[in-house]
């Protein structure tokens, strides 16, 4: 009986052991299958990442260079050679030899040495972002670049190479991509994925966890937070029974004895945190555990891995838990390198499948809408774009796949920061993605480029208008000269009681109004030759207001409050006319239904915020305030109104140049402008000018005298009307005048009678020999002869060019009797 019982017990025990072995084998096989599936998935991810990287590189239009730490070229693209103006270069060439083909200047125009270039800095482990450089090519041409560089590390963290990308920003086109095209070694992220498997005994850990349950613990997370030392105690309950050959290879040890001797050295600093997460997974009875972890090899090399295992369903399974450790160090290294390049790019890269699903999104974290863009991954285009835009994207993808070649498209998207313009470069991928065709879409933000193009076209229009305006004004000046001149001469021969006096005086007044209008046209066309002088601002304002009365709409009422006996300011009359007119025109646009326009002129100290922008530190200032009762402006508009080309008007209704011109002219006058406005409350512009030390009476006495003399003057003008009135005026001043319409004959006459002339007055716009060349030839014949240039063009000659051209002064058409007398007497004095 005892013998049979003993045999039966042995059989039962044997059956139990066989069952345990079968269970362990089943769990091991499941773990191995899971590990193999993980390896296969990881390899697919690596291969996919490599393909994306390759496709992006193939599309890149950005110049780039990769160099070794030995100072030799590793790789570069064709665009690089084209931008640097180099006919040919080879991998392995010394950087110093390569740089002989060009030189660099920094953003301040200072030469940069080879060592200062971003590429060389990256070889020292330094990162350069968006450094603006000027490259001077061998043929002398210049190209502007914005360079970004980054070191390339090996898995030990050592710099093995340097990378630089330098998109051409000569036309201010933001760079499309800086991905390297020539690094063939980056095609594969992994050579292979070695799987390390540890056969571990979790039975004691299981018992400890179950004991906590029986003791009433319901929240393991909170319990371990209160008892942090328990985590390390629980980790000691795991036993490693077996490791495979891949584990030895992964950690760099020769045999299992060496592995177990150094096992505590292999765990990274995050080991306990990862172990804690695994405890939570076992406590929650999840089917498996998976996490990234850090290990260290026997040589101290960092190993990044994925640790995973199947969590058994019962205690028996915890005796044998196969834990797989998949090495992803190279994958992480390649991913970090790709991310570094992506972070250096200002543009967006997407991978779409044929149905418009976002498979991948690559974008720099510096992009303002980074989070919004990254959230698109895994979504279809129609989920986050309006239907018309989404249809456009899908149609472009279909067209690209159908033609099998790159497509370039432009489009606009409404983003949180406003509407942005993009250029899309779409190319089919060479391989399928999850058994579907896919494309790479590079999105380049060209918003600023389009703005610059629009501004440039507008500036060209303004230049054409200015030229046309100047030409018209010149012709008006020639017509006004005889009208003003003869009228003024006739008035000198009439008394106020004469029946013709009133009519002649009205002609003279109307002609002077026309003269003012021409001056405004010249100022608008940037052809004013107004020179700096002492100005009585109250008188100038009165002149402008007379002009505005007949110019502004009748439903705008003008009010003025001008302080008496104000001091003079130093300035240029025509420019001051222009800024007042510009502000008044803007005010009228702000009051389309009519309103009130107030002018206040007074001595007033500028506020502290304005003082810092004044070019003159004078203690006394005159303030001209122009206030309207229009629609007003919000804070955003007020902050930008002086920016060139900024306008609140509809397209085609304004250039956006008016207020930037106002600010520029005020700066020339050492003044400043203050703006006070709010929506619905109107706007006030306060113009501050430093006062002059000159006296008004002194200015009046010097400009009103009409002096007489008897010198001989050679007068040349191809317009006979202008010539006749000038001759009559000069003869009334008792000068002897020789008047001629042909500059070549006049030159010959002067050569024949060198010593008989005391002064030469010549019109600039003479045919065959213009006034400038005529003056230079006269000076060659006789260096001491004074010359006055007469012109109806205001922009042809700057003050500093008068002496350079051999001139003694300039007389602007149309001129009054006293103007001609003053200039001639001044030159002959």
Secondary structure by P-SEA (a helix, b strand, c coil): caaaaaaaaaaaaaaaaaaaaaaaaaaaaaaaaaaaaaaaaaaaaaaaaaaaaaaaaaaccccbbbbccccccccccaaaaaaacccccccccccccccccbbbbccccccccccccaaaaaaaccccccccccccccccbbbbbbbbbbbbbcccccccbbbbbbcccccccccccccccccccccccccbbbbbbbbccaaaaaaaaaaaaaaccccaaaaaaaccaaaaaaaaccccccccaaaaaaaccccaaaaaaccccccccaaaaaaaaaaaaaaacccbbbbbbbbbccccbbbbbbbbbbbbcccccccbbbbbbbbaaaaaaaaaaaaaaaaaccbbbbbbcccccccbbbbbccccaaaaaaacccccccccccaaaaaaaaaaaaaaaaacbbbbbbbcccccccbbbbbbbbbbbccccccbbbbbbbbbbaaaaaaaaaaaaaaaaaaaaaaaaaaaaaaaaaaaaaaaaaaaaaaaaccccccaaaaaaaaaaaaaaaaaaaaaaaaaaccccccccccaaaaaaaaaaaaaaacccccbbbbbbbbcbbbbbbccaaaaaaaaaaaaaaaaaacccbbbbbbbbccccccccccccccccccbbbbbbbbbccccccaaaaacccccccccccccccccaaaaaaaaaaaaaccbbbbbbcccbbbbbbbbbbbbcccaaaaaaaccbbbbbbbbbbbbbccaaaaaaaaaaaaaacccccccccaaaaaaaaaaccccccbbbbbcccccccaaaaaaaaaaacccbbbbbbbcccccccccccccccccccccccccaaaaaaaaaaaac
